[in-house]
Amino acid sequence: MSDRWMSVEEIASHLGVSKDTIYGWIAKREMPGHKVGRLWKFKSDEVDLWVRAGKASDEHNDPSVGDVQGSEKRTSGGER
C-alpha cells in the first residue's frame, strides 16, 4: 500500500480519536499536517512517528486535564 495523503476523518479513524482531537493536536501540539487549500492532509508515517515520540500524550502540560478533574471534585460534594 502506498503512503497516500489522508484527510482529517481518515487520520482520526487511523488513530482512534475524534476529528476535534486532531484539530486540537494541530493547534496545540504541532501535529504534523499539511494544509492544502482549506483542507488538512496527513501522511500516516509522519503521524505515526509523532505519536511514537510521545507528542500526543496528555503529559505534555495540558492544563485542561487538571481543570476537568478539579471541577469534578468540586461538584461531587452533594450540595443542593
N, C-alpha and C positions, 0 to 999 in steps of 0.2 A: 504494500500500500504506500502510495506517495504521501509525503507530508504536505497536504494541501492547506490552504488558508481556512480557518474555522471562524464561524460567527460567534457572537456573544452567547446565543442559545446553545450552540454546539459545544463551546468550551465549558459552559456551565454544566451541561449534561456530562461531559467528559470527566469533570471534577466532582460531580455530585453536589453542586451548590446552586443557589438561585442566581438569576441574572442581576439582581440588586447587589449580591455579594461580589460579583465580577466587577460591576461599576465602582463599588466601594474600594476594591483592591486596586483598580486602575488609579483612582484618585489619591488614595492614602498610602498604598504600599508599593507603588511603582511596578505593578504587574506588567510584564512585557506584552504589549499590544501595539498595533499599528492602525492609525486612523486612515481610512480610505474614503475620502469624501466625508459623509456624515456617519459612516459605519466603522465599528471597531472590528479588526481582524486579528487572528492569533495563529501562531504556529504551535502545535501541540508539544513539540520537542522543547521549545523555548519555555513554555509554561511549565512543563514537567520539571525542567531543571530549576526553575524559580521556586516551585513547590518543594522540591527535594532540598533546596538550600535553606528551607525553613522560613521563607519570606511570607507565606500565607498564614503562619502561626499567630494565634491570639496573644502570644507572649511578646509581641513587638509593640509594647506600650500602647495598648488600645484602651483609653480611659472609659469608653462606653461599657466595657465589661464590668468594671468596678461599680459604675453608676447603676447599672441594672441590678446587680447583686445587692447593693446598698439600699435601693428603693424597695426591693422585695422584703428586706428585713424590717424596714420602717413600716410597711403597710400590713405586715402579717401579725401585728400585735393585737388584733381583735378589737380595736377601738371602734365605737359606734356613736 
